[in-house]
Amino acid sequence: MKKLPFLLAILAAFSAMALVWAVPPARLSALQNPPTATPITPTLTPTPRSLLTAQPTALPEPVLLAQSISLAAFNVRDIELSTPQSASRFSFRVPDNWLASGANILQLDLDYALIVAAEMATPVAPPPVVLRVRLDNVPIATINLPASATGRRLIEVPLPVEIMGDATQRDHNIQLILDGRDQCLQGLESRLRIAAATSAIAFQYRLLPPPLDLSLYPRPFYNSTPAVLGETVVFVLPAQPEALDYEAAASLAAALGALTRNRLRMYAVRADALTDADRQLNQLWIGQIGKHAAIDAAYAAGRFPTRLNADGSLSVGSTRIAPDDGLAQIILNPNNPNTAIIAVTAQTAEGFRKAIQVLSGPPSVIGLGGPVALVSQVNEAPTADRDAVLAERVTFADLGYINAPIYGAGLQFGEIVFTLPEGVVLTDDAMLDLRFDYSDTLAEANATLTVFMNDTPLNSTFLRNPRTGERITQLKARIPPFSVISGAQNTLILQVDSSGLVDTRACEILPNVIVWLLPRPESAFYLPRRPDDSPVRVPLLSGFPSPFNRLSDLRDVWFVLPESPNAEAIGQMLRLMAFLGSSVTTKTRFVPRVSLGDVPPEVDRSAYHIIALGRPSRNAFIRAHNALLPQPFQAEGDALQQVLDSVVYRLPPGYDIGVLQLIAAPGSPQRALLIISGTGDVGVESAVRALVERRTVNLNGNVIYASPTQLWTINTRTRETFSLQPTATNEPRPLATAAIGSSTATPVPVFTVTPSRTPTPTPTVASW
């Protein structure tokens, strides 16, 4: 009991779960297959502790699965190696729910070229080059490449299951070293190119059961699976959702976006409309007991670790759950043992608001977990202490960089990453104090060290003073305030140039391990700052998600859905909120607001940035603000009222285009109003995709027209039009902009146009 005040002090520092009853996780090794234990019956004390132990679930049938993932999917770029020696390293992660088994193979698509100096004749028998492969610094292959092997070929390197199958080590790295000194001595050079898109890692694995432990959230929904494979969670809402249900879904989607870097697919479905395909997936049930068919059916079947008693009360073991307590619990999916269901619920609206807090932010600060979490009260969120997020003086060790050496001759790079809180700017006396050690080999190479903050150079130095011969072990540099981005990830780049060590004429080969520079962990940033009190200006759409992510908990964001939103509209809101959640930089609990058709009249609209979604015919808020829009819609229906073209086009029925419009909120010039709309469902979806896929970043306008394949933009504030080159997107499709003329009051001709056919909307698995 002596630790009780300490625990309570920790809990009081966080906005949610002032009193949480949960369970420390039981660890399951990859090869264990224990039976499910019977939950213990606790006795209630005021100290937060376990109610139920996180129970491991039985492994599924030992089915061996196979999956080939390209190196490009692991964010590996094309690799180029050349003699006499060069090396490259890349990393990858085995998904958390895979147990690597069987044959795992690295497949390298090589293009090998032998180059002979112009003044020399080709030797009769050119010596081969050697490609060495290391996995986690363990040699696993030595491959001879004879001169006759020039051209393109596929090489397969087995990856030892002893390393790949270690469930405690998910992150791995592969190093490729090309050695061609013998060729170099004969005046030859070999070049090796490895295509990342067509090289791959072929996995064989077994699926591990989903852990029934809330402290591991966002697992089992997200297991760090590469985006090309995708992981999906279904948000299951009540048959008749209320405003609080939508608000809960928005908060939970933002949290999942933040916790998974927006790599989780999500869509919405009504509890009474679940399909067989929906039931196979991971599911997030959101709603109150007695109002949610799936939650009520699970209680009736006795599937939850908590129990619904005959008198309508809830209990877990012998502990009675108060009616106003919030409740989150996880169970194995009865329709698919490889997926799970998490229910966020309560008996009352007050309890439901508390339950949302369990999963609307980072996991419990003191590591409480298990299959059940109860929340008895939620403290008011304190004002953010920016200095608590990142101190004015922060060392590399504070940021987690304790042993981060930079290896190799030639031009090598290291990175130190930190996040400056939003709403602040650095003062002019910000600086870097970099201290470092390095090998004698590097000191003898006349090497230099250059530091950059993002793309801004800060300072450079020789590692050995050219006049005195003294070794340099410290570099100080001023950090210009403009070089650091507030509310975003910033990168200090350390560039080590030891090109003097590489003498191709001498054909010398230096092992990478003897050429190194090590930043010391006591190196420090000095980041004095002041509040950013400059007036908030509504940016152009190229700046999205700003200003909606200005506050990290999104408490000043209000989302207006159509009066009767369907599954597609809810899914679009979830994707947008996940994107916003992934764009903030501090760990917090999200509290955006949501309403249907309008913002309630008692709400102070000047306190919120507003996002309104849907076709005008379905969203009264958009209709009410139509006259203020730079691109209004016609009074009846969803057709565009053309005011931006010097030529009026008679658009045929069914012409489907999306429209994004960002303006200052009426009466609140420092607040933004974002309208996401369109003339049809395909148009609205195209507008949403343009935002969440970052297709608008190069389009400096406040009005963007979106089709499934193209974007057009205009800045009506300056009457500027844009015609930009196509922008790369996640899918191989063209993206272009077209100029739109300014409006005119003079009579204009009317043309009838026949646009290209609008693609038929693709049916989705979500139903409503």
Secondary structure as UniProt FT lines:
FT   TURN            2..3
FT   HELIX           4..12
FT   STRAND          20..21
FT   TURN            30..31
FT   STRAND          65..70
FT   HELIX           71..74
FT   STRAND          79..82
FT   STRAND          85..93
FT   TURN            96..97
FT   STRAND          98..100
FT   STRAND          104..116
FT   TURN            118..119
FT   STRAND          129..135
FT   TURN            136..137
FT   STRAND          138..145
FT   HELIX           147..149
FT   STRAND          151..159
FT   HELIX           161..164
FT   TURN            167..168
FT   STRAND          171..179
FT   HELIX           181..185
FT   TURN            186..187
FT   STRAND          188..194
FT   TURN            196..198
FT   STRAND          200..207
FT   HELIX           214..216
FT   TURN            217..221
FT   TURN            227..229
FT   STRAND          232..237
FT   HELIX           243..260
FT   TURN            261..262
FT   STRAND          265..270
FT   HELIX           271..273
FT   HELIX           276..279
FT   STRAND          282..286
FT   TURN            289..290
FT   HELIX           293..300
FT   TURN            301..302
FT   STRAND          307..308
FT   TURN            310..311
FT   STRAND          314..316
FT   TURN            317..318
FT   STRAND          319..321
FT   TURN            323..324
FT   STRAND          326..332
FT   TURN            334..335
FT   TURN            337..338
FT   STRAND          340..345
FT   HELIX           349..359
FT   TURN            365..366
FT   STRAND          372..375
FT   HELIX           386..389
FT   STRAND          393..395
FT   TURN            396..400
FT   STRAND          406..407
FT   STRAND          410..420
FT   TURN            422..423
FT   STRAND          424..426
FT   TURN            428..429
FT   STRAND          431..438
FT   HELIX           440..443
FT   TURN            444..446
FT   STRAND          448..453
FT   TURN            454..455
FT   STRAND          456..462
FT   TURN            466..468
FT   STRAND          474..478
FT   HELIX           481..483
FT   STRAND          488..498
FT   HELIX           499..501
FT   TURN            504..507
FT   HELIX           512..514
FT   STRAND          516..519
FT   TURN            521..522
FT   STRAND          524..526
FT   STRAND          529..531
FT   HELIX           541..543
FT   TURN            544..549
FT   TURN            552..553
FT   TURN            555..556
FT   STRAND          557..561
FT   HELIX           567..583
FT   STRAND          593..596
FT   TURN            601..602
FT   HELIX           605..607
FT   STRAND          609..613
FT   TURN            616..618
FT   HELIX           620..624
FT   HELIX           626..628
FT   STRAND          648..650
FT   TURN            653..654
FT   STRAND          658..665
FT   TURN            666..667
FT   STRAND          668..678
FT   HELIX           681..692
FT   TURN            693..698
FT   STRAND          703..706
FT   STRAND          711..715
FT   TURN            716..719
FT   STRAND          720..721
FT   STRAND          750..752
//
